[in-house]
Amino acid sequence: MKATYTYPTAGAAYRPTIVFRHAAPPVRNAPLSERELEVAWLIAAGYSNKQMASELGISHNTVARHVANIMRKMGAGNRTEAVLNAIRQQLIPFG
């Protein structure tokens, strides 16, 4: 579970309120699906989510879900780190 702090807009002295939201735990070294491998390759090629959606014939939201799954499975905090981890694991080619 991740904690998100929210701050009130007014008041000199305040304590942040902690709001918990459910987030899927990282699953390092989990296999990527065939579609996730395609998306990872397109991320490495510099495609935006919108470009990937057009290229793959799927919605922008589906692309965003694939990107989130890749990041979770690669234990990454961002797209670049996810692709680097996929390259290190030889899931997608380098160069």
C-alpha positions as CSV (number, residue, x, y, z in Angstrom):
1,M,0.0,0.0,0.0
2,K,1.3,3.5,-0.8
3,A,0.6,6.5,1.3
4,T,-0.3,9.8,-0.4
5,Y,-0.2,12.9,1.7
6,T,-2.9,15.6,1.1
7,Y,-2.5,19.1,2.4
8,P,-5.3,21.5,3.2
9,T,-5.3,24.8,1.3
10,A,-5.7,27.0,4.3
11,G,-4.3,27.2,7.9
12,A,-1.0,28.1,9.4
13,A,-0.5,24.9,11.4
14,Y,-1.6,21.6,9.9
15,R,-0.8,18.0,9.8
16,P,-0.9,16.1,6.5
17,T,-3.7,13.6,6.2
18,I,-2.5,10.2,5.0
19,V,-4.6,8.6,2.3
20,F,-3.9,5.0,1.4
21,R,-4.5,3.7,-2.1
22,H,-4.0,0.2,-3.2
23,A,-1.1,-0.4,-5.6
24,A,0.0,-3.7,-7.1
25,P,3.3,-4.7,-5.5
26,P,6.3,-5.0,-7.8
27,V,6.8,-8.4,-9.4
28,R,10.5,-8.4,-10.4
29,N,11.5,-10.8,-13.1
30,A,7.9,-11.7,-14.0
31,P,7.6,-12.6,-17.7
32,L,6.3,-10.0,-20.0
33,S,3.4,-10.9,-22.3
34,E,3.9,-10.8,-26.0
35,R,2.0,-7.4,-26.2
36,E,4.1,-6.0,-23.3
37,L,7.3,-6.9,-25.2
38,E,5.9,-5.1,-28.2
39,V,5.2,-2.0,-26.1
40,A,8.6,-2.2,-24.4
41,W,10.3,-2.2,-27.8
42,L,8.2,0.8,-28.9
43,I,9.1,2.6,-25.7
44,A,12.8,1.9,-26.5
45,A,12.3,3.3,-30.0
46,G,11.0,6.5,-28.5
47,Y,7.3,6.2,-29.2
48,S,4.8,8.1,-27.1
49,N,1.7,6.4,-25.7
50,K,-0.4,8.0,-28.4
51,Q,1.9,6.8,-31.2
52,M,2.0,3.3,-29.7
53,A,-1.8,3.2,-29.6
54,S,-2.0,4.2,-33.2
55,E,0.7,1.7,-34.3
56,L,-0.8,-1.2,-32.4
57,G,-4.4,-0.4,-33.1
58,I,-5.4,-0.2,-29.4
59,S,-6.6,2.5,-27.1
60,H,-4.4,5.0,-25.3
61,N,-5.7,3.6,-22.0
62,T,-4.7,0.1,-22.9
63,V,-1.2,1.3,-23.8
64,A,-1.0,3.1,-20.5
65,R,-2.0,-0.1,-18.7
66,H,0.7,-2.1,-20.6
67,V,3.3,0.5,-19.7
68,A,2.3,0.3,-16.0
69,N,2.5,-3.5,-16.1
70,I,5.9,-3.4,-17.7
71,M,7.2,-0.9,-15.1
72,R,5.8,-3.1,-12.3
73,K,7.2,-6.3,-13.6
74,M,10.6,-4.7,-14.2
75,G,10.6,-3.1,-10.8
76,A,11.1,0.3,-12.4
77,G,10.0,3.8,-11.4
78,N,9.8,5.1,-14.9
79,R,9.6,4.1,-18.6
80,T,13.3,4.5,-19.2
81,E,14.3,2.3,-16.2
82,A,11.8,-0.3,-17.3
83,V,13.3,-0.5,-20.8
84,L,16.9,-0.6,-19.4
85,N,15.9,-3.5,-17.1
86,A,14.2,-5.3,-20.1
87,I,17.4,-4.8,-22.1
88,R,19.6,-6.1,-19.2
89,Q,17.4,-9.2,-19.0
90,Q,17.7,-9.6,-22.8
91,L,13.9,-9.4,-23.2
92,I,14.3,-6.7,-25.9
93,P,17.4,-6.2,-28.2
94,F,19.7,-3.3,-27.7
95,G,20.5,-1.1,-30.7
